[in-house]
Amino acid sequence: MDCYEAFARYLLEEKKASPNTSSSYLRDVRQYLHWLEVRGIPAEGAVRADVEGYSHSLFAQGKSAATVTRSLASLKSFYGYLLREGAVEENPARGLTSVRVERKLPAILTRKEAELFLDQPDMSEPKGCRDKAMLEVLYATGIRVSELIALDVDHVDLAGGLLRCPGRKERLIPLYPAAVRALKAYLTRVRPQVIERPDETALFVNMSGERMSRQGFWKIMKQYQEKAGIQKDITPHTLRHSFAAHLLENGADLRAIQEMLGHADISSTQIYTQVVGRDLKQLYRRTHPRAKIG
């Protein structure tokens, strides 16, 4: 990190950059250097393709074009300094611009498909009762599968109809009544019978009484997709996408959806406006009596 510290001194002592500008430049450079370090690339040995790869990774994280443009400007300044000091022979960030890679719109279920899918577990069986609770919670909250299987019993407030999702920034997400009922049935009828230890904290456990795994839940999803006869490929993320799109379709505020999903950048949430717009256009073309008249 010697080049980073030298660049920090240059901004402060020579360039006389404002505290805000210095902080912004250094944050961008620090994140970039960490990205290089993970890949075993020294800053002085990076080439243009590495800087391009980093900018693409920012877009993949949902960063806005403005954020990527600012980051590239910081890297140009950083490498300009290294070039002046003779640490590099050329500036690998020179001439790069922020060009957004076209993002594929996420696949979602229609509301009828979502209802059909959620109706598949047999609540009269212990496994079906547990599966019903897991699927309802996933569609009710839009949380990630990693967050679902990491939930503990004390993360659920049945009386208040709320789920507390821990993480870098804890989120409180409402649960609709059907999800509360499914959870209550599972917690009273099934979980106490299958847990191995009384001190087990995991909310969702497999039938051996241990915390549910990602692989185990994936198999559950595929089982019910086949049972429902739905041709779309349904993954845990499909329910997350469907949760967001259906809320937006029904008039939910984009910022509220962003908060519930845990997106750091609003641009990650804005993609659902394109999904809803696409589906509404398709519906219009299929149903409006004059839509097919040239």
C-alpha positions as semicolon CSV with decimal commas, in nm:
position;residue;x (nm);y (nm);z (nm)
1;M;0,000;0,000;0,000
2;D;0,308;0,233;-0,029
3;C;0,179;0,383;-0,354
4;Y;-0,156;0,451;-0,186
5;E;0,005;0,634;0,106
6;A;0,226;0,835;-0,132
7;F;-0,080;0,930;-0,338
8;A;-0,259;1,038;-0,019
9;R;0,033;1,267;0,071
10;Y;0,037;1,406;-0,284
11;L;-0,334;1,497;-0,265
12;L;-0,293;1,661;0,074
13;E;0,043;1,835;0,047
14;E;0,098;1,906;-0,321
15;K;-0,238;1,913;-0,493
16;K;-0,403;2,078;-0,192
17;A;-0,725;1,890;-0,266
18;S;-1,023;1,957;-0,043
19;P;-1,096;1,703;0,233
20;N;-1,406;1,583;0,046
21;T;-1,219;1,538;-0,282
22;S;-0,929;1,361;-0,113
23;S;-1,165;1,131;0,076
24;S;-1,355;1,043;-0,244
25;Y;-1,036;0,977;-0,446
26;L;-0,879;0,767;-0,173
27;R;-1,192;0,563;-0,116
28;D;-1,213;0,479;-0,486
29;V;-0,843;0,391;-0,506
30;R;-0,858;0,181;-0,187
31;Q;-1,148;-0,025;-0,324
32;Y;-0,965;-0,071;-0,654
33;L;-0,643;-0,181;-0,481
34;H;-0,836;-0,435;-0,275
35;W;-0,991;-0,571;-0,597
36;L;-0,641;-0,606;-0,746
37;E;-0,501;-0,764;-0,429
38;V;-0,766;-1,038;-0,430
39;R;-0,649;-1,125;-0,784
40;G;-0,280;-1,107;-0,703
41;I;-0,215;-0,804;-0,925
42;P;0,018;-0,525;-0,804
43;A;-0,105;-0,174;-0,874
44;E;0,211;-0,092;-1,068
45;G;0,164;-0,402;-1,285
46;A;-0,203;-0,346;-1,378
47;V;-0,285;-0,299;-1,745
48;R;-0,581;-0,141;-1,923
49;A;-0,774;-0,470;-1,925
50;D;-0,750;-0,486;-1,545
51;V;-0,897;-0,138;-1,503
52;E;-1,173;-0,225;-1,753
53;G;-1,243;-0,545;-1,560
54;Y;-1,273;-0,347;-1,240
55;S;-1,519;-0,101;-1,395
56;H;-1,730;-0,392;-1,523
57;S;-1,729;-0,542;-1,173
58;L;-1,869;-0,216;-1,036
59;F;-2,157;-0,232;-1,283
60;A;-2,214;-0,597;-1,189
61;Q;-2,252;-0,482;-0,827
62;G;-2,529;-0,246;-0,938
63;K;-2,324;0,074;-0,922
64;S;-2,457;0,366;-1,125
65;A;-2,283;0,504;-1,433
66;A;-2,206;0,822;-1,233
67;T;-2,034;0,617;-0,961
68;V;-1,823;0,425;-1,214
69;T;-1,732;0,748;-1,396
70;R;-1,617;0,904;-1,068
71;S;-1,414;0,593;-0,981
72;L;-1,241;0,596;-1,320
73;A;-1,156;0,963;-1,271
74;S;-0,996;0,876;-0,937
75;L;-0,793;0,596;-1,096
76;K;-0,678;0,824;-1,378
77;S;-0,551;1,071;-1,120
78;F;-0,386;0,792;-0,919
79;Y;-0,205;0,647;-1,220
80;G;-0,121;0,996;-1,345
81;Y;0,063;1,049;-1,019
82;L;0,242;0,710;-1,046
83;L;0,340;0,792;-1,406
84;R;0,487;1,125;-1,300
85;E;0,683;0,950;-1,025
86;G;0,816;0,690;-1,267
87;A;0,641;0,400;-1,092
88;V;0,455;0,302;-1,412
89;E;0,532;0,348;-1,780
90;E;0,179;0,438;-1,886
91;N;-0,160;0,524;-1,738
92;P;-0,383;0,214;-1,782
93;A;-0,696;0,419;-1,695
94;R;-0,632;0,684;-1,960
95;G;-0,909;0,720;-2,217
96;L;-1,147;0,479;-2,039
97;T;-1,508;0,589;-2,015
98;S;-1,801;0,452;-1,824
99;V;-1,999;0,236;-2,066
100;R;-2,276;0,038;-1,901
101;V;-2,294;-0,324;-2,000
102;E;-2,650;-0,417;-2,091
103;R;-2,804;-0,598;-1,797
104;K;-3,027;-0,895;-1,859
105;L;-3,371;-0,841;-1,709
106;P;-3,445;-1,089;-1,428
107;A;-3,701;-1,363;-1,483
108;I;-4,009;-1,336;-1,263
109;L;-4,320;-1,541;-1,199
110;T;-4,663;-1,409;-1,280
111;R;-4,887;-1,370;-0,977
112;K;-5,080;-1,683;-1,077
113;E;-4,755;-1,880;-1,113
114;A;-4,638;-1,757;-0,772
115;E;-4,966;-1,868;-0,612
116;L;-4,948;-2,206;-0,787
117;F;-4,589;-2,257;-0,675
118;L;-4,660;-2,162;-0,312
119;D;-4,960;-2,398;-0,302
120;Q;-4,750;-2,709;-0,379
121;P;-4,625;-2,812;-0,030
122;D;-4,855;-3,050;0,157
123;M;-4,915;-2,885;0,493
124;S;-5,040;-3,213;0,645
125;E;-4,686;-3,355;0,624
126;P;-4,400;-3,224;0,846
127;K;-4,171;-3,165;0,550
128;G;-4,443;-2,988;0,353
129;C;-4,530;-2,771;0,653
130;R;-4,168;-2,661;0,683
131;D;-4,132;-2,608;0,306
132;K;-4,449;-2,401;0,295
133;A;-4,311;-2,172;0,567
134;M;-3,978;-2,129;0,388
135;L;-4,135;-2,049;0,051
136;E;-4,387;-1,807;0,201
137;V;-4,114;-1,623;0,393
138;L;-3,899;-1,596;0,080
139;Y;-4,181;-1,452;-0,129
140;A;-4,312;-1,235;0,155
141;T;-3,978;-1,065;0,220
142;G;-3,761;-1,096;-0,091
143;I;-3,457;-1,192;0,119
144;R;-3,167;-1,385;-0,034
145;V;-3,143;-1,762;0,015
146;S;-2,823;-1,710;0,218
147;E;-3,020;-1,479;0,450
148;L;-3,312;-1,724;0,469
149;I;-3,105;-2,019;0,586
150;A;-2,910;-1,796;0,828
151;L;-3,225;-1,688;1,012
152;D;-3,261;-1,779;1,379
153;V;-3,586;-1,824;1,569
154;D;-3,549;-1,491;1,745
155;H;-3,539;-1,309;1,410
156;V;-3,914;-1,366;1,372
157;D;-4,182;-1,161;1,545
158;L;-4,507;-1,347;1,474
159;A;-4,719;-1,116;1,689
160;G;-4,590;-0,810;1,508
161;G;-4,579;-0,977;1,166
162;L;-4,215;-0,880;1,116
163;L;-3,892;-1,046;1,012
164;R;-3,558;-0,910;1,131
165;C;-3,294;-0,978;0,868
166;P;-2,941;-0,931;1,009
167;G;-2,648;-0,815;0,802
168;R;-2,422;-0,516;0,751
169;K;-2,738;-0,311;0,781
170;E;-3,019;-0,489;0,966
171;R;-3,358;-0,479;0,790
172;L;-3,708;-0,509;0,934
173;I;-3,942;-0,656;0,673
174;P;-4,319;-0,708;0,710
175;L;-4,472;-1,056;0,675
176;Y;-4,813;-1,096;0,515
177;P;-5,073;-1,301;0,713
178;A;-5,032;-1,623;0,510
179;A;-4,659;-1,622;0,580
180;V;-4,723;-1,565;0,952
181;R;-4,970;-1,856;0,959
182;A;-4,729;-2,088;0,777
183;L;-4,447;-1,994;1,014
184;K;-4,665;-2,042;1,320
185;A;-4,772;-2,388;1,201
186;Y;-4,411;-2,489;1,137
187;L;-4,283;-2,354;1,469
188;T;-4,554;-2,523;1,676
189;R;-4,607;-2,851;1,490
190;V;-4,281;-2,941;1,318
191;R;-3,965;-2,773;1,439
192;P;-3,991;-2,888;1,804
193;Q;-4,025;-3,247;1,683
194;V;-3,718;-3,252;1,454
195;I;-3,451;-3,036;1,623
196;E;-3,160;-3,239;1,761
197;R;-3,074;-3,005;2,049
198;P;-3,302;-2,787;2,264
199;D;-3,054;-2,499;2,222
200;E;-3,067;-2,508;1,840
201;T;-3,108;-2,148;1,718
202;A;-3,170;-2,207;1,347
203;L;-3,518;-2,112;1,231
204;F;-3,528;-2,355;0,940
205;V;-3,382;-2,702;0,988
206;N;-3,365;-3,012;0,772
207;M;-3,546;-3,328;0,875
208;S;-3,235;-3,435;1,070
209;G;-3,272;-3,130;1,291
210;E;-2,974;-2,935;1,157
211;R;-2,972;-2,592;0,993
212;M;-3,103;-2,602;0,637
213;S;-2,830;-2,578;0,372
214;R;-2,833;-2,382;0,048
215;Q;-2,811;-2,706;-0,150
216;G;-3,098;-2,858;0,044
217;F;-3,322;-2,561;-0,021
218;W;-3,227;-2,557;-0,391
219;K;-3,353;-2,916;-0,421
220;I;-3,679;-2,816;-0,250
221;M;-3,733;-2,539;-0,507
222;K;-3,675;-2,776;-0,799
223;Q;-3,908;-3,037;-0,649
224;Y;-4,200;-2,794;-0,629
225;Q;-4,128;-2,640;-0,968
226;E;-4,165;-2,985;-1,123
227;K;-4,475;-3,061;-0,916
228;A;-4,639;-2,734;-1,023
229;G;-4,558;-2,797;-1,390
230;I;-4,412;-2,447;-1,431
231;Q;-4,178;-2,434;-1,730
232;K;-3,973;-2,136;-1,608
233;D;-3,652;-2,214;-1,424
234;I;-3,736;-2,126;-1,063
235;T;-3,450;-2,046;-0,826
236;P;-3,452;-1,876;-0,485
237;H;-3,365;-1,552;-0,666
238;T;-3,674;-1,592;-0,887
239;L;-3,894;-1,540;-0,581
240;R;-3,681;-1,242;-0,475
241;H;-3,723;-1,085;-0,820
242;S;-4,096;-1,166;-0,823
243;F;-4,140;-1,011;-0,478
244;A;-3,988;-0,682;-0,598
245;A;-4,166;-0,672;-0,934
246;H;-4,509;-0,753;-0,787
247;L;-4,472;-0,486;-0,518
248;L;-4,371;-0,228;-0,777
249;E;-4,657;-0,335;-1,006
250;N;-4,900;-0,269;-0,722
251;G;-4,767;0,081;-0,656
252;A;-4,500;0,029;-0,389
253;D;-4,237;0,302;-0,353
254;L;-3,904;0,215;-0,517
255;R;-3,706;0,337;-0,215
256;A;-3,908;0,112;0,017
257;I;-3,839;-0,186;-0,209
258;Q;-3,469;-0,096;-0,212
259;E;-3,466;-0,095;0,168
260;M;-3,644;-0,430;0,198
261;L;-3,414;-0,593;-0,059
262;G;-3,104;-0,449;0,107
263;H;-2,970;-0,290;-0,212
264;A;-2,690;-0,043;-0,145
265;D;-2,754;0,140;-0,474
266;I;-3,098;0,241;-0,605
267;S;-2,987;0,150;-0,959
268;S;-3,000;-0,218;-0,860
269;T;-3,367;-0,175;-0,770
270;Q;-3,455;0,035;-1,074
271;I;-3,416;-0,265;-1,304
272;Y;-3,755;-0,386;-1,180
273;T;-3,920;-0,083;-1,339
274;Q;-3,802;-0,223;-1,672
275;V;-3,941;-0,568;-1,588
276;V;-4,281;-0,425;-1,495
277;G;-4,282;-0,199;-1,801
278;R;-4,199;-0,492;-2,027
279;D;-4,475;-0,711;-1,881
280;L;-4,734;-0,431;-1,900
281;K;-4,649;-0,374;-2,268
282;Q;-4,690;-0,746;-2,340
283;L;-5,023;-0,750;-2,156
284;Y;-5,141;-0,441;-2,347
285;R;-5,051;-0,594;-2,683
286;R;-5,232;-0,918;-2,597
287;T;-5,548;-0,764;-2,458
288;H;-5,619;-0,419;-2,602
289;P;-5,873;-0,456;-2,886
290;R;-5,691;-0,208;-3,109
291;A;-5,332;-0,304;-3,024
292;K;-5,302;-0,533;-3,326
293;I;-5,447;-0,291;-3,577
294;G;-5,175;-0,148;-3,798
